[in-house]
Amino acid sequence: MPTAQALKLCPNLLLVPGRMEVYKETSKHIREIFARYTSLIEPLSLDEAYLDVTDSPHCQNSATRIAERIRADIWNELQLTASAGVAPLKFLAKIASDMNKPNGQFVIPPDQVQQVVDELDLGKIPGVGKVSLEKLNSAGFFTCLDIRKSDYRELIVRFGRLGASLWKKSHGIDERQVVVERERKSIGVERTFSVNISSFDECWQVIEDKLYPELESRLARATPKRNVIKQGIKVKFADFKLTTIEHVHNQLDLPYFKDLLREVLERQQGREIRLLGLSVMLEPLEQARQLSMFEE
């Protein structure tokens, strides 16, 4: 629920500020615990990740025991509960991790994959949103078994890539590997205001004093060093409508953000602003590597 809506429903609500630095430090500690058991770690967020323990020498190579040990380590060292899902497929591991929350784990053995998949509600599959689920339901598809019994070509015609993806998953097929490194395509910073702002000068002060220095610092830490190819601004208004604007620009440039801000505020229509963000798009990683080779 958005904070503004919660305050309307409960005017005396006590709002406690977030502690992002604490969250990041805790996440780093949890990642270190993961690394004791496998080097194949694919982070999804501050508190979630895929782990491939296929070749792990720990716990007699039992994924179930490794998950139990990791959860115990997190509790003993951080006094935090953790939930885990153990399965031979990525999408099933994600679903299983939600089945015994909080502070539990759920195991789907290989010989039970098809049975579990057949009974799976399509709304529980990662990537199936509310709108897609309504379309699937209106077409008579409610579970993976419904998808498995349908014609593949018909699914493609009616639902495109989603149809192809669901057909594979309904047959217990998920060929995705745990990806240790992901290419970062952009860097962004943003602020949500406890009190809305509205004027150009207020926005520019936040950009100049807060957002731009942070963006500059994050870009400096990007490895390998990669050039900027676009700059962008994101604004969320008090009615929660989001708008973004970006233009090709081949360097990080504070004055250029002023031009973008003027342009994006033409869409303001008298609304107050609750969030402001800056972003840059980076050149492709392979291109950056090739350029660095030539520079040497």
C-alpha positions as MATLAB code, in Angstrom:
seq = 'MPTAQALKLCPNLLLVPGRMEVYKETSKHIREIFARYTSLIEPLSLDEAYLDVTDSPHCQNSATRIAERIRADIWNELQLTASAGVAPLKFLAKIASDMNKPNGQFVIPPDQVQQVVDELDLGKIPGVGKVSLEKLNSAGFFTCLDIRKSDYRELIVRFGRLGASLWKKSHGIDERQVVVERERKSIGVERTFSVNISSFDECWQVIEDKLYPELESRLARATPKRNVIKQGIKVKFADFKLTTIEHVHNQLDLPYFKDLLREVLERQQGREIRLLGLSVMLEPLEQARQLSMFEE';
ca = [
       0.000    0.000    0.000;
       1.419    3.446   -0.852;
       2.361    5.510    2.208;
       0.030    8.355    1.210;
      -2.940    5.980    1.094;
      -1.974    4.414    4.440;
      -1.870    7.872    6.028;
      -5.339    8.645    4.716;
      -6.687    5.439    6.259;
      -4.703    5.869    9.475;
      -3.825    9.543   10.103;
      -1.990    8.685   13.347;
       0.268    6.148   11.650;
       3.864    6.293   12.871;
       6.262    6.267    9.925;
       9.720    4.880   10.621;
      12.420    5.937    8.121;
      14.168    3.208    6.167;
      17.806    2.293    6.938;
      19.198    1.391    3.526;
      22.813    1.212    4.684;
      21.842   -1.357    7.335;
      19.884   -3.355    4.751;
      22.857   -3.341    2.352;
      25.286   -4.437    5.066;
      22.949   -7.233    6.162;
      22.489   -8.332    2.554;
      26.273   -8.453    2.142;
      26.581  -10.664    5.229;
      23.885  -13.027    3.901;
      25.681  -13.178    0.537;
      28.858  -14.166    2.385;
      26.941  -17.014    4.034;
      25.711  -18.181    0.615;
      29.293  -18.151   -0.680;
      30.358  -20.677    1.982;
      28.294  -23.311    0.196;
      28.537  -22.385   -3.513;
      30.118  -19.819   -5.799;
      27.134  -19.975   -8.191;
      24.921  -17.209   -6.800;
      22.436  -15.120   -8.782;
      21.149  -12.200   -6.680;
      17.542  -11.134   -7.315;
      17.271   -8.411   -4.669;
      18.722   -7.424   -1.306;
      17.161  -10.476    0.368;
      16.706  -13.052   -2.381;
      18.947  -15.115   -4.657;
      19.184  -18.304   -6.678;
      21.906  -20.748   -5.624;
      23.152  -23.644   -7.735;
      24.488  -26.308   -5.335;
      24.689  -29.141   -7.876;
      28.419  -29.626   -7.351;
      28.695  -28.358   -3.781;
      30.794  -30.635   -1.550;
      28.902  -29.578    1.577;
      26.265  -31.539    3.507;
      26.796  -34.730    1.518;
      25.753  -32.738   -1.588;
      22.185  -32.532   -0.273;
      20.429  -29.366   -1.439;
      17.866  -29.781    1.347;
      20.531  -29.935    4.048;
      22.445  -27.018    2.532;
      19.278  -24.897    2.613;
      18.717  -25.870    6.255;
      22.325  -25.010    7.131;
      22.154  -21.639    5.374;
      18.936  -20.731    7.188;
      20.512  -21.755   10.498;
      23.620  -19.647    9.796;
      21.486  -16.600    8.975;
      19.578  -17.012   12.244;
      22.656  -17.642   14.397;
      24.649  -14.744   12.966;
      21.956  -12.158   12.223;
      18.885  -13.289   14.195;
      16.864  -13.136   10.991;
      14.493  -15.786    9.717;
      14.805  -17.014    6.130;
      12.725  -19.155    3.806;
      14.032  -21.433    1.074;
      12.749  -23.363   -1.892;
      14.603  -26.434   -3.170;
      13.859  -27.704   -6.676;
      15.643  -28.844   -9.847;
      14.177  -25.924  -11.865;
      14.623  -22.191  -11.249;
      10.972  -21.199  -11.521;
       9.926  -24.012   -9.155;
      12.598  -23.057   -6.611;
      11.189  -19.522   -6.633;
       7.633  -20.785   -6.114;
       8.727  -23.284   -3.436;
      10.422  -20.512   -1.455;
       6.989  -18.934   -0.898;
       5.235  -22.120    0.203;
       6.347  -22.296    3.843;
       6.868  -18.646    4.734;
       7.822  -17.367    7.177;
      10.929  -19.204    8.321;
      10.426  -22.468    6.473;
      11.436  -24.353    3.383;
       9.735  -26.501    0.801;
      11.362  -29.244   -1.278;
      10.213  -30.435   -4.704;
      12.130  -33.640   -5.572;
      12.821  -34.368   -9.272;
      10.364  -37.272   -9.352;
       7.536  -35.008   -8.156;
       8.099  -32.102  -10.545;
       5.329  -32.933  -13.009;
       2.809  -33.641  -10.273;
       3.528  -30.283   -8.603;
       3.533  -28.414  -11.913;
       0.196  -29.887  -13.026;
      -1.519  -28.587   -9.874;
       0.130  -25.169  -10.072;
      -2.120  -22.128  -10.400;
      -0.904  -19.982  -13.290;
      -0.970  -16.892  -11.077;
       1.870  -18.323   -8.986;
       4.277  -18.505  -11.920;
       6.834  -15.659  -11.917;
       6.152  -13.314  -14.818;
       2.388  -13.922  -14.980;
       0.870  -10.613  -13.900;
      -2.698   -9.665  -13.115;
      -3.610   -8.666  -16.683;
      -2.022  -11.770  -18.229;
      -3.748  -14.000  -15.683;
      -7.143  -12.486  -16.526;
      -6.542  -13.179  -20.234;
      -5.484  -16.747  -19.506;
      -8.455  -17.385  -17.230;
     -10.917  -15.932  -19.728;
      -9.498  -18.370  -22.302;
     -10.085  -21.293  -19.922;
      -6.537  -21.702  -18.588;
      -6.258  -21.860  -14.799;
      -3.501  -24.386  -14.030;
      -0.367  -25.677  -15.723;
      -2.275  -28.871  -16.486;
      -4.688  -26.816  -18.613;
      -1.700  -25.438  -20.510;
      -0.052  -28.848  -20.873;
      -3.188  -30.289  -22.453;
      -3.492  -27.457  -24.972;
      -2.007  -27.078  -28.446;
       1.392  -25.372  -28.550;
       0.684  -23.480  -31.776;
      -2.592  -22.157  -30.412;
      -0.823  -20.865  -27.310;
       1.727  -19.043  -29.458;
      -0.990  -17.437  -31.576;
      -3.030  -16.320  -28.569;
      -0.334  -15.396  -26.048;
       2.966  -15.047  -27.948;
       6.124  -15.438  -25.866;
       4.122  -15.912  -22.693;
       2.357  -18.876  -24.291;
       5.661  -20.462  -25.297;
       7.115  -19.922  -21.818;
       4.078  -21.376  -20.051;
       4.030  -24.396  -22.359;
       7.638  -25.195  -21.404;
       7.058  -24.686  -17.705;
       3.891  -26.792  -17.764;
       6.009  -29.645  -19.140;
       8.605  -29.208  -16.382;
      11.108  -27.500  -18.667;
      13.207  -24.552  -17.487;
      16.621  -24.488  -19.139;
      17.823  -21.278  -17.489;
      21.051  -21.588  -15.554;
      22.003  -19.645  -12.436;
      23.638  -16.507  -13.838;
      26.506  -15.310  -11.669;
      27.103  -12.032  -13.528;
      24.501   -9.822  -15.142;
      25.346   -6.976  -17.476;
      24.320   -3.675  -15.938;
      22.655   -1.629  -18.660;
      21.928    1.482  -16.636;
      22.637    3.228  -13.341;
      19.978    5.203  -11.503;
      19.275    7.035   -8.265;
      15.977    8.309   -6.914;
      14.318    9.896   -3.890;
      10.779    9.493   -2.567;
       9.806   12.579   -0.563;
       8.093   12.457    2.817;
       6.552   15.803    1.841;
       5.709   16.378   -1.816;
       7.475   19.113   -3.765;
       6.182   21.012   -6.782;
       8.451   23.704   -8.196;
      11.295   23.526  -10.692;
      13.683   25.113   -8.159;
      12.845   22.500   -5.499;
      13.435   19.689   -7.991;
      16.697   21.182   -9.188;
      18.010   21.589   -5.651;
      17.388   17.882   -4.980;
      19.114   16.977   -8.245;
      22.102   19.249   -7.710;
      22.649   18.540   -4.006;
      21.605   14.881   -3.670;
      20.877   12.885   -6.804;
      23.620   14.002   -9.173;
      26.530   13.523   -6.721;
      25.235   10.040   -5.893;
      24.817    9.159   -9.573;
      28.307   10.465  -10.307;
      29.731    8.310   -7.519;
      27.928    5.164   -8.684;
      29.061    5.697  -12.267;
      32.664    6.085  -11.116;
      32.444    2.654   -9.440;
      31.100    0.919  -12.575;
      33.497   -1.716  -13.921;
      34.812   -1.886  -16.502;
      34.691    1.853  -17.146;
      31.858    2.398  -19.589;
      30.666    5.470  -21.421;
      27.252    7.033  -20.990;
      25.008    6.893  -24.051;
      21.777    8.375  -22.610;
      20.598   10.536  -19.699;
      17.117   10.336  -18.230;
      14.792   11.708  -15.547;
      11.924    9.920  -13.806;
       9.085   11.696  -11.992;
       6.222   10.216   -9.989;
       3.407   12.656   -9.271;
       1.152   12.807   -6.209;
      -1.507   10.792   -8.071;
       1.138    8.009   -8.480;
       1.326    8.509  -12.250;
       4.880    7.894  -13.425;
       6.569    9.604  -16.352;
      10.105    9.340  -17.710;
      12.103   11.122  -20.346;
      15.539   10.317  -21.747;
      17.713   11.559  -24.591;
      20.912   10.448  -26.236;
      23.867   12.168  -24.560;
      27.378   10.762  -24.573;
      28.613   11.973  -21.180;
      27.385   12.565  -17.658;
      26.406   16.219  -17.735;
      24.696   18.118  -14.924;
      23.453   21.080  -17.055;
      21.833   18.618  -19.475;
      19.684   17.289  -16.628;
      18.335   20.836  -16.244;
      17.040   20.704  -19.826;
      15.477   17.298  -19.192;
      13.852   18.554  -16.004;
      12.232   21.469  -17.833;
      10.932   19.070  -20.458;
       9.536   16.514  -18.041;
       7.818   19.155  -15.895;
       5.804   20.226  -18.924;
       3.767   17.106  -18.102;
       3.184   18.157  -14.488;
      -0.268   19.734  -15.030;
      -0.324   21.265  -11.562;
       0.403   18.008   -9.744;
       2.797   17.764   -6.825;
       5.827   15.477   -7.071;
       6.456   12.568   -4.687;
       9.479   10.943   -6.389;
      12.356   12.199   -8.502;
      15.048   10.098  -10.125;
      18.042   10.362  -12.468;
      19.491    7.648  -14.670;
      22.106    7.025  -17.322;
      22.186    4.240  -19.890;
      25.598    2.637  -20.393;
      27.291    1.443  -23.534;
      27.139   -2.359  -24.004;
      29.729   -4.232  -21.944;
      31.351   -5.951  -24.932;
      31.830   -2.618  -26.670;
      33.471   -1.184  -23.544;
      35.860   -4.140  -23.357;
      36.823   -3.762  -27.016;
      37.524   -0.062  -26.563;
      39.660   -0.719  -23.475;
      41.718   -3.213  -25.478;
      42.426   -0.612  -28.152;
      43.322    1.972  -25.506;
      46.020   -0.323  -24.137;
];
